[in-house]
């Protein structure tokens, strides 16, 4: 098995693990809680609160279930195509894209199957909600995007450094002594 094949296998395994965990938690919430029921986990700071989100992040595009499902499905396919087209698949690719695929597909399945996304994690301050309620898929997507942005930043910095070294110039990170 080549290094890239192993990395792609790890990518799919991570995506599947995120997807299954997300779906299991959502199923538990739907089976064990009433809609809008809230169970405090950390008093006045964090609760499990069952809500249905018919939009995207922060309820944007509310009611556009099929449009959001189409976007999520397209993003899922694009992620898989992207990772297979990479000449070299790094740990960063595996982590960021695996989290993105697992999370995107988890919310996609909810939209297609239910017409909404099941959310449950409720960040609170003094027992009052102050942030949109979210789920494991949302956490995976946000974490995957953050890792991907960090990778792009680091890769562009490295490419700039290599290009400057090839031209015989100083790195922009170096500060001349005065």
Secondary structure, 3 states (H helix, E strand, C coil): CCHHHHHHHHHHHHHHHHHHHHHHHHHHHHHHCCCCCEEEEECCCEEEEEEEECCCHHHCCCCCHHHHHHHHHHHHHHHHHHHHHCCCCCHHHHHHHHHHHHHHHHHHHHHHHHCCEEEEEEEEECCEECCCCECHHHHHHHHHHHHHHHHHHHHHHHHHHHHHHHCCCCCCCCCCCC
